[in-house]
Amino acid sequence: MSGHLSTTTTTTTAASERGRYAALLRSRAPDDAELLEARRRMREEALIAAVNRALNKSSATVTAELRTRIDSLVADRQVVA
């Protein structure tokens, strides 16, 4: 991944996705495809924002070893195509 995401950008994107999901939630059935997609995107953005906040708060240097450990956490998750 090249570049860094600012905390403001990730927080704004996460808030935008939460708002979109909330708006759809008021008028859609629980199994509506657009609502489900909005929930998925909201959760993704919340995860990205949380990781970004943790990295910004941490005084730890992201070494190759730490990056490998973090990558393995992600790799262990089931990949959805």
N, C-alpha and C positions, 0 to 999 in steps of 0.2 A: 504494500500500500504506500503510495507516495503522498507526501504532504500530511498536514495535521488538520483535524477538524477543530474549530473553535468551540468552546463550551456554549457560547451564545448560539451558534449555528445549530448544534445538535439539540439544544434545549428548545429552540424555536421550532425546529422540525418535529420534535417529539410532541410539543404542545399543539402544533397544527394537526398532526395525525390524531391526537386525543380528541380534539374538537370535531374533526371530520367523523370519527367513530361515534361520538356522542350525538351528533346531529342525525346520523343514519339510524342510530339505536332507537330514537323516538318514533320513527315512522316505518321501520322495516321489521319483517318477521325474523326471529332468531336464526333461522337457517338461510336467510337471504345471502346470495353469493357476494354481492357488493359489501354487505355488512361484515361478512366473514373475512373478506380481503382487507377491509379497513382495520379490523381487529388485528390481523396478522401484521400489517404495516405499522400499526400503533405499537405493538409489542416489539417489533424489530427496532424501531426508532428509540424506544425506551431502553432497550439493551445497549444500543450504540451510545446513547447519551450517558448511561451508567458507566460503561467502560471508559468513555472519554473523561468523565468526572474523576473516576478512580485514578486514571493515569495522570491527570492534572494535579491531583492532591498528593500523589505519591512522591516521596523524595528518592525512591529507589531508581537506579539507573536501569533502563531496559537493556539488559545484556542479551547476548545470543542465547544463553541458557534459559533466561526468563522467557524470552520470546518463544523458544521451543516448548517450554512448559505450557504457556498460554495457548499456543497453536494446537498442542495435543488435547487441551480441553475442548476446543472447537472441533477438532477432527473426530473426537469421540462421540460427538452428537450425530444423530441420524441426519443424513443429507436428504432434503426434499427437493425433488426436481421441479 
